[in-house]
Amino acid sequence: MTTLRKIGERDYFPLVASLEETSAAMTGAFDWFGAVPDSVFKGLLPRLPGCVLAPRENHLLAMAFGARLFGAKPVLLIQNSGLGLLGDCLFGLQELYGVGTVMMVSHRGELQWEEPQHLHWGEKTMEMLHVLGTEILDFQLHGTAVFAMAAEQAFERNRIVTIVAHRGNLDETI
């Protein structure tokens, strides 16, 4: 059982690493960064060099596919609510051509104070990741070592890897 921490009146999951530690570990494992803007990642995105922003997760995944074909090691920071957009792109590009990639997914909707649409996704996120057939690693369990683990699985074994980040694992107060 995870002990939650309070920020103001709201409960959050434990802080895993500072934004500086997280960005340093990420830049050590990856060299192409893309994101769909999300409040969970708002403090991290400016710390990722050349981070490309996209309006939808499937567009971002297609860009990362192209970057990977040119030798880049991409990581995508996406919202769990965007997982529904990824099936065709994951199966039609990454799986079909055996191209590994890493997605860091904000697991919004696990905490009772979150928006109703997030609560629905909070219940379905892990199930959806299993349906999509990704390797799943938990940032809360592995800390910043998760980035090197994910990169090895994705780029040496050509797997699709998802790192799950829970609300509060990163500093969201910035």
N, C-alpha and C positions, 0 to 999 in steps of 0.2 A: 504494500500500500504506500503510495506516494504522499508525503506530507506537503500540503499546499502552503504557500506564503501569502501574506496580505500586502497589497499595495493600495493604500487608501481603504476603501470599503470592499474591494474586490479580491477574490482569491486567484492566485496564479500558481503554475507549476514552478518548481525550483529553478533558480538561475543556474545555468550550466557553465557558462564562460562569458567573459566580457566581450563586447563587440570587437575590441582590438585583438584579443586572443583568437576569436572566431575568424575574423578576416585574415589574420596571419596564417592560421591553419588552412584556410580555404585557398589563399594565394599560393601556398606551398604545394597544394594537390591539384589545382586547376589553373588554366590560363585563359579561359573564356567564360564570362559571367553574363547571365541573362536573367531577367525577372519580370513577373507581372506584379506591379506595385501592390503592396499588402502592408497593413499596419504592423504585423508581426516582424517584418523585415525592414521597416522604415529606417532604423538606425544603422543597419548593416549595409544597405545598398550603396550609400555614398563612399563606403570604405572598400568597395570592390572595383578595381581598376577597369575602366572601359565598359562598365556594366550596361548592357543593352536592355532597354525596356520594351515590352510588347503589350498590346491590349488584351491578348488571349493566349492561353497556355498552348494551344495547338500551333499557333504561329511561332511562338518561342521555341517549341520543340523542333519545328522544321528548320529554323535558323541554326539551332544547335547541331542538327544532323549535318547541315552543310559545313559548319565549322569543323565538325569531327572528321569529315571527309578530307579536309585540308590539314589534318594532324593536330587540331586543337583538342584540349581536354576540357569539355564544357560541363558546367553545373548550372542548373536552372532553379531559381527560387520561385515557387508557385504556391497558389492558394489551393487548399483541398477542394474547394468548390469548383475548381477548374479541372479536376480529374476526369469528369465526364466528357470533356472535350478531347481527351488524349488518346482514346482507344484506337481510332483509325490511324492516327499518326504513329503511335507506338507499334501497332501490328503491321502497318503498311510500309514503314520505313525502317525503324530500329530493328525489329525482330526479323523482317524479311531479309534485310541486308546484313544482319549480325553486327550492328553498330551499337556499341555501348554508350550509355550516357548516365548522368547522375541528376536526380531531381531532389531538391530539398523542399519538402511540403510543409506548410504551416497547418497544423492540426487544430483548426479553430472549431469551436462548438463542443468542446469537452466540459466546459465550465458553465454552470447554470446562468450566469449573468449575461452570456453572449446572445447575440441576435437570434431570433427564431430560425432563420434559414441556416445559420451556422450550426445550431443545435442539431438539425437534421443531418448535415454533413458530418458533424462530430460523431454521430452514431454510425455512419456508413463509410467513413474514410478507410479504415483498415480492411474492411470487406472489399471495397473498391480496388485497393492496392493488390489484394490477393487475386481478384478477377483479372486485373491487368497483367498479372504474372511478374511483378517486379520483385527483386530482392529488397527486403525491408530492414533498415538499420535505424535505431532510435538514438537521436542526439542526447536525450536525457540519460540514457544508460551508458553510452560510449564517450560522451564529451567530444572534444575537438579531434580525438583520434579517429572519429567516425569518417572524417574527410579522406584520410589516407586509405582507410579500409574500403570506402566506396569507390575511390579512384582505381584501386587495384582490381576490384571486381569488375568495374565497368570497362576499363581500358585494356586490361590484360586478358580478361575472360570474355569480353564483349557482352556484358550483361547490362540490363536496365536496372538501376539501383535507386531506391528511394530512401532518403534520410527524412525521418519524421521529427519535426520540431514542434513542441507543445507550447502553448501560450505561457510566457514567462521564462522559457529557457534562454531567450535572448532579452536584452534590455529594451523594453518597449516604451520607456518613459521619456525618451529623447524626442 
